[in-house]
Amino acid sequence: MSKIRVSRTAATASIEKKKSKEWPVVVYFWAIGLALMSYVVARVVLDGSPHPYHWGTGIAGGLLGIGIGWIWYRWRGDFF
């Protein structure tokens, strides 16, 4: 009998590969939270300006939130 040990099977490797494509929850929380907060602040501050400025600020806040969320994930890990 052979005493060869297999550390990972092909099925386990494919499951781990699929898992790594998902974004962590912390990235979603930061993106949505910062997008909403930046939209609300822009709505108050830029009240006399046209409406697309508020949406643009919200989108910029969401993109910034994605970056901050990934930094948070690398530094502190995920929430759950």
ChimeraX attribute file (.defattr): number of C-alpha atoms within 10 A of each C-alpha:
attribute: neighborCount
match mode: 1-to-1
recipient: residues
	/A:1	3
	/A:2	4
	/A:3	5
	/A:4	6
	/A:5	6
	/A:6	6
	/A:7	6
	/A:8	8
	/A:9	8
	/A:10	7
	/A:11	9
	/A:12	10
	/A:13	11
	/A:14	10
	/A:15	10
	/A:16	10
	/A:17	11
	/A:18	9
	/A:19	10
	/A:20	9
	/A:21	8
	/A:22	8
	/A:23	13
	/A:24	16
	/A:25	14
	/A:26	21
	/A:27	21
	/A:28	16
	/A:29	16
	/A:30	22
	/A:31	23
	/A:32	18
	/A:33	16
	/A:34	22
	/A:35	23
	/A:36	18
	/A:37	15
	/A:38	21
	/A:39	23
	/A:40	16
	/A:41	14
	/A:42	19
	/A:43	19
	/A:44	11
	/A:45	11
	/A:46	14
	/A:47	12
	/A:48	8
	/A:49	11
	/A:50	10
	/A:51	12
	/A:52	9
	/A:53	15
	/A:54	21
	/A:55	18
	/A:56	15
	/A:57	20
	/A:58	25
	/A:59	19
	/A:60	17
	/A:61	22
	/A:62	24
	/A:63	17
	/A:64	15
	/A:65	22
	/A:66	21
	/A:67	15
	/A:68	17
	/A:69	23
	/A:70	20
	/A:71	14
	/A:72	16
	/A:73	17
	/A:74	10
	/A:75	9
	/A:76	10
	/A:77	14
	/A:78	15
	/A:79	11
	/A:80	6
